[in-house]
Amino acid sequence: MNDPTVHLTQLGQRADLPASPDAAALETVPNPHPGSLYVVRFTAPEFTSLCPVTGQPDFAHIVIDYVPRDLLVESKSLKLYLGAFRNHGAFHEDCTVAIGKRLDATLNPHWLRIGGYWYPRGGMPIDVFFAVGDLPHGLWVPEQGVAPYRGRG
């Protein structure tokens, strides 16, 4: 039997944080159930990037849902890719949509959505949503589960 992980360069060993999102390698593994429709969810509740104007940190809760075709994203490579935004200057909208587009280009999923729930800076939270493809009929997808920002309660 062929090992579907033999080509992976980051899993199972030390891997440094990429210098930028563009330099990050998003690695994939074959979908073990390509004939079945199911949802994969990744949640990054401590996502960070930098404001491109001030250089100050921005924080978000990122939720990624996708319905795979032939490929799955390898989770360590996704963590490193998302971590590469830590020193990357971009607006909230750019970060969220860029992640969605990169995953779409890498995976070619049936359907993908990403919710970027950005914490307030200057008193205003920004939520950014991006989706591609059509959700297959009858497939259950839970709500992303991130409550709207309510301030101090």
N, C-alpha and C positions, 0 to 999 in steps of 0.2 A: 504494500500500500504506500502511495506517495505521501510524504509529509507536507501538508498545505502551509506549514509555517517556515519551511526551509529558506525561503527568500527574504524573510523578515530581518531587518538590520538593527532593530531597537529592542525587541522583546527579549527578556531573559538576560539582559546585560545592562551595564551603566550606559545611559545616553544623556548627553548634555542637552540643555534647553537650546533650541535653535536660535540663531541670532535675530531672525525675523520670521513672520508667518510665511513669506515667500520662500525662505530657505528650509522650512520644515518639510519633512517627508511624511505624507499621509500614506500609510501602508494598508494593504487590504489582504483579506483571506477569502477563500471561496465560501459562498453561502452553502451550508450543509443541507439546506432545505429549499432549493431554488424553485420548486413547484408549489410551495406553500406561501400564503400571504400572511405576514405577521409584522408587527411593529417593533422596532428597536428604539429605545430611548436612552439618551445620554443627558445627564444633568450636571452642569458646572456651576454650583452656587457661589463660587468665589472667583469668578472670571475678572481679570484686570487688564486694562490698557491705559494709555496715556492720552490726555487731551492734546491734540496737535497744536493748539495755540499756547496754552499755559505750561504744558509739560506735567501738570498735576495728574495724579492717578484717578481713573474712573473705575467703578466697580459695577458688575452686573451678575445677575443670575441667568445663565443661558440654559435653555432646554431645546434639545435636538431630537426630533422624531423622524424616522424614515422607514419605508417599506422596501426592503432590499430586493434586488433582482438576483444577479449572479455573485455580487461581492458584499462583504461586510467590512467596515472600517475596523482596523485593529486598534483596540482601546488605548494602548500605551502611546501609539503614534498620535492619536487624537488628543490625548492629554498634553503631549509635548507641543503639538501644533497650537492648541489653545493657550498654553503657557507662553508661547513665543509672542503673544500679543502684549505681554507684561511690559515690555519696553518699546512698544510700537505706538506711535502717535497716529490716531485716527478718530474721527467722530463716531458716535454710537451707531449711527445708521450704517456707516461704512464697515465697521467691524462685523456687525450682525449679518449684513447681506453678503459680505466677502466670505464669511464662514459657510453660509448656505450655498453660495455658488461654487466654492472649492469642493465641498462635499458632493454636490450634484455632479460636477465634472469628474470627480474621482470614482464615484459609485454608480452613477446612472441608475438611481433608484426608481421604483414605480412612482413614489411620492416622497417628498421631504418637506418638513417645516421646521423653522427655528424661531424661537421666541427669545428676544433679548430684553430682559427686564432690568433696566439700568437704574441704579440708585441715584437719588437727587444730588445735583451739584447746582448751586445757585438757587436752591429751593424747588427745582422742578425735575421729577423723574421723567425719563423718556423710555417708552416701550417700543420696540421695533420687531416687526414680524415679517417673515419671508417664507414663501412656499413655492414649490415647483411640482408639476405633475398632478394627476388626479388621484385622490384617495380611492382605492378599490372599493367597490360597492360591498356593503355588509361587514367591512372590517372595523372592529371596535378600536377606537383611539381615545384614551382617557384625556381629560382636560390636563393642561400643563401643570396645574396645581400651584401656581405662583400667585399669591394674593396681591390685589392692587395695593400700591403704596398708600399707607394711611398716616404717615407721620408718627407722632409719639402716642397715638392711641386714643 
